[in-house]
Amino acid sequence: MNDWPDRRTGDPNERYGRGSASPQPESARAMPHIQRRPAPPQRPSVPPQRPHVPPQSQGYDDRYPGSGGHDPDSGYDSGYNTGQVYGAGGRGPGGGGGDGGYRPSRPAPNWGRRIKLGALTLVVVFLVVSVSTYFWADSKLKREVDLSKVIERPSEGEGTNYLIVGSDSREGMSAEEKKRLRTGSAEGKRTDSMMILHRGSNGPTLISLPRDSQVEIPSFKGSESGKMFQGTGRQVKLNAAYAEDGPELLVRTVEFNTGLRIDHYVEIGFGGFAQIVDAIGGVEMDIPKAFKDKKSGADFQAGKQTLNGEQSLAFVRTRYAFAGSDLDRTKNQQKFLAALASQTATPSTILNPFKLYPTMGAGLDTLIVDKDMSLWSLSQMFFAMKGVTGGDGTSMNMPISGSNGGNLVWDKAKVKQLVEQLKNDEKVTVKGN
């Protein structure tokens, strides 16, 4: 049996640390060259300040006290990662990133900024849609009437005067539509209703001009030929002026017989009128007395009811069912047009594109206006007509003094007073028929 050396000699042949060749274990021997280190001092009763936590685990094992991990006996926790797995891939809490569980907190959302940005976006979208709609609608206006061809015009007054004409034009209507709407198939077009709408600071005033009104045809310049026609004092019904030379001569005749300057001209035909009513889903009317008329197709019971396009056209065209004939018809026309404007200019129509665009399209497709008419001025006319039924305006017939062979004669004194009040934009006190 080999002996353990008492100390190292540096000889490479020494067998120190290589074991023994004997089959029996050797007894323990003292090793004087190995010394034990003194025991470490006890930890202070007050734990030291917590060290700075490094961004990554340093590989300390908390099984060994003092190695930088958690010592359950001392209550000291260094804060170092001990190797636990927090989420997928051994990443920090939540599995985000390889930073040993460290993740910066997300800042709270700035709701004020988000609300402002959302509001700005809505404003931009609204402006784009509004501008696009304006130019689309403006492009559909048929500016075919040239008021510069009207000669010897009265002086301008306060406010704005519109001549609104409902014609019996069948343009664009199919044979089936003519039959259904009972319009007949007459060629050309005639005026079926005429009104002056004054828009001023004292509220709107709507004045019906009966088609059977007796008027004088003055001198005029032909709208197509440009030829001058001298006045001869010829007395005719008012609608004859339109049939003779169209809108320009009608404006000239109205201005000559009233002394009131017409600023804008608006005309709509049968087909467009019915389409507008159908586009808004009908017009609610309160009919005080039942009436029937075979020529217009009217057949109405008394009471509140919603009229579609076909029924509305029959309502405004009926004259033979009334004792007052054309005068009663003009009153119904005023009542209906005011109701149409009132029920169209509502949020349910204006803010609903599925209603707004069909309504505008139906009206603008058949609307004929003067060359100086803007879409803005047309909308002002529309809202002024709505104001007639809102209690802010007045509706009336042109004052009548009597009849002459079936023609209605205007009361010249009252007409003069009425025109002066309109020109000066005063409150209308004249009463019509």
C-alpha positions, 0 to 999 in steps of 0.5 A: 500500500502506498503512503500519502505524501506529507506534502507536495514535492513537485515530482511528476511521478508522485501519485498524489491525487491519483488514488491507490492501486490497493484493493482496500481503501486507505485510512484517512490521513491528516493533511497538514497543508490544507487549512480551513478558512475562518467563518464569515462574519454574521450579517447585520441585523438591519439588511443593507440597501437593496442593490440596483436591479440589473436589466438581465438575470446574472445567473445567480442561484438562490439556493446559496445564501449570499449569492445575490438571490433570495435568502429565506432565513434573512428575509433579504431579497436582492430582486435578481431573477432566479430563473423562473419562466414568465410566459412563452419562451422564458421571457418576462411577464406577459411573454414580451421581449427578452428583457427578463420581465422588464417592460415600460408602462404604456401611457394613458390614451389622450382622449381630448386629442382623439376627440378633436381629431375625430371632430376634425375628420367629421368636419372635413368629410361634411365639407367635402360631401356638401361641396360635392353635392352643391356642384352636382346640384348646380350642374343639373339646373336648366338655366334656359330663361334669359331675363336680359331679353325683357325690355322696359323693366320696372325699377328694383325694390327691396327684397327678392321677387320670384315668379313661380310657374307650374306648366303642363309640360309633358316633356320626358313623360312616357305614354303610360305616365301621361295616361296615369297622371291624366295629363293628355298628350297636347303638344307644347306647354302652357302655364297651369299656375303662376305665383309671385313669391316675395322674400323680404325682412317682413316675412315671405308673401305668396301671391297667386296670379289666376291664369284667367286674369285679364291683362294687357300684352305690352310691346316686347322683343321676341325671345327667339327672333329678337324682333320687336313687337309693338303693344296694341293694347290687346287684352288676353288671359294671363296664360296666353302670354306664356303660350305666345312667346314663352317665359320672357313674354310672361315676365314682361307681361307680369311686370307691365301689369303690376309694376313689380320687378321680377328677379328670378324665374322658376318653372316645373312641369307635371312629371317633375312635380309628381316625382318630387312628391313620390321621392319624399314619400308623399305630402300630408294634407288636411282636406276640409271638404270631399270633392271629385273631378273627372278631368283631373282624376281627383277623388278625395275624402275629407280629413287628413291624408297623405297624397302621392305624386299622382294624387297631388297633381290631381289636387292642384289641377282641379278647378271644375269641382269648385264654385270659385273655379280658378280662384279656389284652385289657386288657394289649393295650389298655395296650400299644397306647395307650402305643405310640400316645402314644409315637409321636404325641408326637414332633418329626415329628408336633408340628413338622409341621402337616400331621400335627399338625392332622389328628391333633389334629382327629381326636382332639378331634372325638370326645373327651368330657371333664369340664367342668373339663378344660383342654387343658393338663391333657389334654396332661399326661395324654397325656405321662404315658401316653407315660411308661408305656412310657419306663421311668418308669411302671408298667402293671398290671391291677387286682388280681384274687382270683378270679371269680364266675359269669364276673365278676372279683372284685377283691382288696380288700386289694391294692386298698386298698394300691394306692389308699393308695400312689396317694393319697400319691403313693408308688411303687407296689409292688402287683402286678396280674394 
